[in-house]
Each structure stands twice: as structure tokens, then as C-alpha cells.
Amino acid sequence: MARLCEGRIALVTGAARGVGREHALGLAKHGAKVVVNDLGAGVDGSGADTTPAQAVVDEIKDLGGEAIVNGDDVSSWDGAKNMIDQTIDAFGTIDVVVNNAGILRDRMLVNMTEDEWDAVIQVHLKGTFAPSRHAAAYWRQRSKETGEKVNARIINTSSTSGLYGNIGQTNYGAAKAGIAAFTIIAARELARIGVTVNAISPTAYTRMTDNLREYTEEDIERRDPRWVSPTIVYLSSAEASDITGRVIQAGNGRVAVCEGWRRGAEIDQLEDAEAIGPMIRDMISNVRMNSGMDGLELD
Ligand SMILES: NC(=O)c1ccc[n+]([C@@H]2O[C@H](COP(=O)([O-])OP(=O)(O)OC[C@H]3O[C@@H](n4cnc5c(N)ncnc54)[C@H](O)[C@@H]3O)[C@@H](O)[C@H]2O)c1
């Protein structure tokens, strides 16, 4: 097996369980040294315990790899700085940040509390921004000092909930759509210093999704988190320096490149609100509908 990430230094957030654990193991199997970040929170974000992150580190070491634990909260500005600093102190540099940590507080909009909104936006959106921001500052400094581009990566975690719009998740979906937008903008900003920024939208059977419906054994196998991680490993490799600003779905039998918002039908601007109504209706009838939750056309 070719080792695609030999010698690369990767931080994976929320890597104690589920999808993030597979990313950490996949990167380590491909030769990366890994910082396993995890607060050890419940699905709703409550609590803290670094035992599961330590178990992943032990697993990586048993495979002959190198890894350490970081127990900071991704949504803390100082915690995020600490996890980047700890990575650099332990392994000399950082090449890859995989922003994966996440929580759920599902509720229909009419009943959603301020806390449910804030917690989800905080962990996903700020928890993607903060580690990315501190890593980007480090990479810009290095690029300035050497006069060369770094060959670094940010890989974020979006969701079909945000890309396509899942009922009951205005908080989570807004954060995940925000992460897709963040990905595209950061990719444009960081290209000149050699940092690619992509996002994946995973589908996996984890504690976050195991209660959504009844799963057959075949469903569970198709949704094993190990199917998501090859995409992360490839995007993390030095070879993937020309792929940036992309959102890629992975898991449940498919890897798919998503296409973003673009202008459909258009008319010249009008001052007359009455006249514009029929024209808007006409344009709507001539463009594609928003996709269904499977990312495909609605019939
Ligand atoms: N499982 C899926 O089908 C699916 C679908 C779409 C998106 N996602 C996303 O994939 C990512 C991983 O989800 P999962 O299914 O593996 O869930 P999971 O609950 O198994 O793992 C999430 C991990 O993040 C950690 N975490 C939570 N808050 C944290 C914080 N503030 N700081 C550090 N760590 C924190 C948790 O302790 C946990 O170990 C999430 O961003 C999730 O939104 C998952």
C-alpha cells in the first residue's frame, strides 16, 4: 500500500469517536503523525473526558504510528490556539487540520431555544473558524519566512443537512452551510500561500445518527465511518495540492463532488413590484428546483 501522508503532521478534531476516529487512524496508517483532539463530549456537547481520545492514540501506537492527545474545546479561541501550538511543539510543524468535531441539538424552529441555537453554531462554525484561523496565521508566517508556499490543508466537515436542507436542524444546517461557504472563501484567501481548503459531507453510522431510523446490517456496513476517511487521506496528501474549494460527499456507497449555488434565470432590474412578480414566477418555473435531501433533482 502506498503511504500517501508519510511524515505529514495532522490535527483531527473530534477524533475520539465516529468519523473523526477513522480519519485519525486512516491518516496514521498512511504515515501521518496525528494529534487526536477531542473534548470527550456527549452528542449534545455536554461533559468532557479525554479517555476515548487516549484510546485512539493507543490504537495508533499499537499500529506503529505516532499520536498524542489534545483535550481542548474547538470552539474556544484559546483552546484552538493551544491545539495548534501543541501540534507544532510535539511534531515540529503542522500540515493538515481536519475540522470534524460536532454536536447536535435538533429541534423544530418554533421550539428551538437560544442555547440550542448558540451551542450548535458555536461548536461547528466557531469550532471550524478558530483552529483554521490559528493554523492559517502559522502557515502565512512560515511562507513569509521561507519565501515559499507551504503545502498545507484545511479539511472541514459539512453535511447534507446544510447543503440540501434537513427539517428539524435550522441550527445545525445553518452551521454546516456556513462551513461550506467558509471553505470556499478560505480556499480563495489561502491559495497564494499554498493552503488548500476543502470540505467533506460524510454519511456514516455513528452515535450521532444511530437513532435516526432502523438500520439493517447492510445499511450499517455501507455507513461504516471507514468509507469516509479515504477521501480525507487523499485530500491531506502532499499530492492533492491542486484540489481546493470543493465540497465532497463520502459514505453510504458513494463519493460525490457537490456543485454550489449559481445564477439561474435572470431579467433586467425593475422598479415596479407588481410587474416583477410574474417575472419572478416565470423565472422560477424555468430553473431547477432546490435538490432533495439526496442532492438530486426533485421529480
Ligand atoms: N455521522 C454522519 O452521518 C454525519 C453526517 C453529516 C455530518 N457529520 C459530521 O461529522 C462530524 C463527526 O460526526 P460523528 O457522526 O462522528 O459524531 P460523534 O458524536 O461520533 O463524534 C463527534 C466527536 O466530536 C467531539 N466533540 C464535540 N464537541 C467538541 C468540542 N467542542 N471540542 C472538541 N471535540 C468535540 C465529541 O466528543 C465526539 O467524539 C460532525 O461534524 C458531524 O456533524 C456526520
The ligand as a Gaussian input file, in Angstrom:
#p B3LYP/6-31G(d) Opt

LIG

0 1
 N      -22.457000      10.649000      11.055000
 C      -22.964000      11.245000       9.971000
 O      -23.690000      10.633000       9.152000
 C      -22.686000      12.691000       9.716000
 C      -23.373000      13.315000       8.666000
 C      -23.084000      14.635000       8.374000
 C      -22.113000      15.303000       9.099000
 N      -21.490000      14.692000      10.132000
 C      -20.471000      15.446000      10.857000
 O      -19.315000      14.650000      11.012000
 C      -18.633000      15.042000      12.204000
 C      -18.376000      13.833000      13.085000
 O      -19.627000      13.308000      13.495000
 P      -19.818000      11.822000      14.074000
 O      -21.015000      11.265000      13.410000
 O      -18.530000      11.086000      14.013000
 O      -20.226000      12.171000      15.593000
 P      -19.645000      11.681000      17.016000
 O      -20.553000      12.221000      18.033000
 O      -19.393000      10.200000      16.968000
 O      -18.217000      12.382000      17.102000
 C      -18.077000      13.769000      17.323000
 C      -16.902000      13.974000      18.253000
 O      -16.704000      15.386000      18.433000
 C      -16.349000      15.603000      19.794000
 N      -16.653000      16.977000      20.180000
 C      -17.883000      17.544000      20.363000
 N      -17.762000      18.819000      20.717000
 C      -16.437000      19.098000      20.779000
 C      -15.687000      20.261000      21.079000
 N      -16.309000      21.412000      21.407000
 N      -14.333000      20.205000      21.014000
 C      -13.707000      19.037000      20.693000
 N      -14.373000      17.894000      20.405000
 C      -15.720000      17.929000      20.440000
 C      -17.173000      14.587000      20.573000
 O      -16.609000      14.342000      21.851000
 C      -17.120000      13.382000      19.640000
 O      -16.074000      12.483000      19.977000
 C      -19.505000      16.116000      12.853000
 O      -19.055000      17.395000      12.463000
 C      -20.868000      15.837000      12.251000
 O      -21.687000      16.984000      12.290000
 C      -21.743000      13.390000      10.463000

